[in-house]
Amino acid sequence: MPHAADVIVGIDLGGTSARALVVNPSNEILAVEKETTKVGKKPATIISDLASLVEDVMEAGGVQRSRLQAVSIGAPGAVDPVRGIVYNAPNLRWDEVALGPKLSKLLDVPVLVENDVSVGVVGEHALGAGKSARELVGIFVGTGIGGGIISGGELYRGSRGAAGEIGHMVLMVDGPRCGCGNRGCVEALASRTAMEREVRAALRRGQKSLVPKIMNERGKDRMTSSVIQRALKKNDALVRNVMKKSQYYLGILVATVVNMLDPECVVIGGGIAERLGDDFVAPIRKTAYTYFLRRHDADRVKIVPGTLGDNAGPLGAVVLARKWLAENR
């Protein structure tokens, strides 16, 4: 049994920033710290920054360093959770970086590494919108679209640790090119990046939208979730139509996943879902139910927005670390 004062630090490592939480055994967040990710610097520099971030969040939480039991990180890209290696993480410009072992050496505590979306799904399953579900699928919509699968109450990783790449299910074989190189992935059809591509293309064709004005007012060079939310509040017709198309494709995706896996719950997470809540998810749910093979009791499958927001990933990482510690003590 962990001491009541023992803690775990969970980190969401992204291409823009790293967000760290220090969490006690009751899953109470004692402190939050955030720092910019120095993309382009050597991995050793970023890993050293992560070690400093851990020290900072421990200090902010008023917790003695000796109480740190483990650090657990959700990292973008392909991850080997057994060896703690991050493979092919384009947002970090990393290729086969031994994040776990190197950070563990700096901090002298166990460091676990898992895919960032997978830990977000674990967080929502254990502590958020999917709490108590034994079979769950998480779909996180942001710059890209990621996913994760909970089966039998546990994170399902597949035979190579690559399960849950829901964003790269192909819905349109001759569709737009995806960042992965294929055409017609749902990520290329329904992510925030895809929505921005559609809006910019329409603007070039002469259609009107408030998006450029909103971006300018907010000092944004990308169509962020906050820009989308503001445009929808202003009843921007172009953004509304682009959003409707994205929700339709996401509904098809959810139906396809449900027809294959038959989960109790599908959690829709990410920045847009966090900001818009059920206004974003309701049209997805409606389309999905229409395309279920088994429709007579469709509403038994709950399709809901996530509830943990930015904390989903770090909290999920903590949950996985706590389980690992219990199994390896």
N, C-alpha and C positions, 0 to 999 in steps of 0.2 A: 504493500500500500504506500502511495506517495505521501510525504509529509504535507500538511495543509499549506505550508509556505513554499513548497516546491513549484516550479513554473516551467513552462515550455514556451519558446518563442516561435511563432509562425510567421513566415515571410511570403509575400506575393511578389515575385521578381518579374518585372516587366521591362520592355524596351524603353520606356519613358522614365519609370520610377520603381523603387522598391518600397513596399509598405510592410512594416513589422508590427506585430502585436505580442505583448507578453501576457500569458493567460495562466490562471491558477487552476487547480484540479476541479473547481466548480464551474469551469468555463467562463469565468468572469474576466473581462479584458481589463487589465491593470494599467496599461499605457499603450499608446500608438505612436510610432515614429515613422517618418517617411523621408527618403532622399532620392535625388536624381540619379538615374543609372547612366554611367559614363560610357555610353555605347561608342565603340571605336577604340577605346582603351584596351590594353591587354587584359585577358581574363583575370590574371593575378591581381590587377588593380581593382577590378570590380569585386572580386572575392574579399580583398582586404577591406573595401568599403562596407561589405556586408557584415564582416566581423565587427567593425566600428558601429554599425547600425544596431547590432545585437547588444553591444555594450551600452549604447545610448538609450535603447528602450528599456533595458533592465534598470538603469539609473532613473529614468523617468517614472518607472513603476515603483521605485523605492524598494527594490528586491536585491538582496545580497547575491553576488555573483555565484557563490557556492550553492545556491538553490536552483540554478539552471540545470535541468535534467536533459534537455535535448533542444535542437533547432530543427525545424522542418520547413522545407521550401517548396513552393509551387513554382516551377520554371517553365517558360515557353518552349515549344518544340518537342522533339522526341526525347524521351528520358528512359534511362535504365535505372529503375528504383533500387535494384539489388546492389549495383555497384556505385550508385550515386553520380552517374555520368549524364551530362546533357549533350545530346547529339543534335546536330543540324537545327540550331535555333537562329533563324535569319534575323529576327528582331534584335538579337544580342550580337550577331555576327560571330557566333560560336560554332565550333565543329569539334565534337568529342572533347569536352571539357570536364575534368573530374571535380565537379563542384563539391560534392559531398565530402570526399576524402580531404580535399585541400582546406575547406572551411573547418572541418572537424579538427584538423591539425592545428589551426590557428586558435580555436576556441577550447580545445580539449574536452569536447562533449560530442555525443553522437549527432550526426547531421543526416537527416533523411531528405531525399529529393524525389519529387513526383511531378507529373505534368500539371501545369497551372489550372487547366479546366477541370481535370480529374479531381483536384483537391477542392475546387469550388463546388463540384457536385457532391463530394463527400460532406462538405460543410452544410449545404442545403439539406442533405439527407439526415445528418445527425442532429442538426440544431436549427434548421430553418423550415422552409415550405414543405419539404418532403419527409419531415420527422415521422417516424414509425412505419414508413413504407418498407416492405421487404424487397419489392421490385420497382426500380425507379430509373428514369432516363432524364438527364439534365442536358439542356441545350442553351448555350451561352452565345448571345448575339452581340457582337461588337465590331471592331475593325474586320475581324474574320468571324467564323462561326465554329465553335468547338463544342464537344460533348463528352459525356461520361455515362457509364452504366453501373448501376448498383443491382446486383443479383444475389438473392439469398441474404440480403443485408450487408453484403461486402462489395467493395470496388472490384468490378470485373475488368481485368487487364488484357485478356486474350492470350494466345500462345506466344506472342512476341512482345507483349506489353504495349501493343498499338491499338487496342480496342477503343471504340468511342469516337473515331474520326468522322463524326456525323456531318460536319461541314463539307466533306468531300464526297458525299453521296451525289451521284449525277442524276439530275432531274431533267436535263435538256441536252441531248448529246451534241447538238450543233449550237449550243448557247455560248454566252460570252466566256472568254478565256479567264480561268481562275489563276490565282497566284501560284498554285501547285503545278501549273502547266497544262492541266486538262481543261476541257470545255464543259460548261453547264453544271458545275458543282453548285450546290445550294449556296455556298459561300459567295460565288460569283453572281448569284441571283438575288440574295436577300440580306446580305450583311450590310453594315453601315457604309462600308466602302462601295458596295454595289449601288446602294441608294444614292450616294454622292455622285457616282459615275452617271447615273440616270438623270439626276438633277442638272449636272453640268452640261450634259449632252443636250438636254431640252433648252437650257439657257442659250446655248450656241445656235439652236434652231430658231431663236427669237421668242420663246415662251417667257412669260413673266413670273417672277418669284421674289419673295422678300428675303430669300436666303443670303444673297450677297450683302444686303444692307445689314442683316442681323450679324453675319460673320464680321463685317467691318466694325460694327458697334462694340462687339465683344472681343475684338483683336484676335480672331480665329482665322487660321488659314485652311482649316478643314471643317467639314460639316459634322460637328460633334453631336452627341446626344442632346446637349442643351440647346444647340441651334435648331435641331429637329423639333424639340419640344416647343420652343418659342414660335417657330413657323406654324406648327399645328394649332397653337393657341390663337394665332392671328388668322387662322382658317386659310392658309396658303394652299391654293388648289393644286399646284404642281407637287408640293411635298405630300399632300394628302393622297394623291393618286399614286405616287411612287411608294409611299408607305403601304397602301392597299395591296399593291402588287407583291411587295416583300412579305406581307402577312399571308397572302395566298400561298406563296411558295413554302413558307414556314409551316403552314397548315398541311400541305401535301407531305412535307418532310415528317411532321409529327405522326401523321396517319401511317406512313410507310414504316416508321420505327415501331409504332404500336402494333401494326399488323404482323411484324416480325417477332417482337419481344414480349408483347402483352404485359406491359408494366402496370402497376397500380396508379402511378403518378408520373407526369411529365412536368418538370420544372423549367420554366423559361427564365434565364438570367441574363446578365449583361447590362450595360449602361442604359439602353433604351427601355428595357423592361423595368429597370429600377426607377426610371423617371416617370414612365407612363403607366406602370402597373397593369391593371386589368384592361385599361383602354387599349393597350398594345396586345394583350394576350387573348382577349375575347374573340376577335375576328379569326385568330389562329385556331382557337378551340372550335369555332363554328365550322370552319373548313375541314379541320381534322375529323370531326365527328361524321361529316358527310362522306368521307373517304374511308372510314373504318369498314373492314370486311364484316365485322360483327357489330351491327348498329343498334340492335334492340336494347342493349344495356350500355350504350356508349358512355353515358355519364358516370359509370363506375370508374372510368379512367379519369382521374383528376388532372387537368391541364391548367397549371397555375403559375403566376409570376414568382420569382425568388423573393425572399424576404431579408436576406443578409447583406445585400449590396456589396460594397468593397471588402467587407469582412468575410465573405464566403470562403475565399481562397485561403487566407491565413488561418481561419478557424478550422477548415477542413484539414489543413496541414497539421495542425495541433492534434486533431482527432486521430489521424493516422500515426503520429508520433507516439501518442499515449498508448495506442494499441500495440505498437512495436515494442515499447518499453515493457509492457505487461507480459509480452510473449518471450522477451529476451533477458529478463531479470533472473 
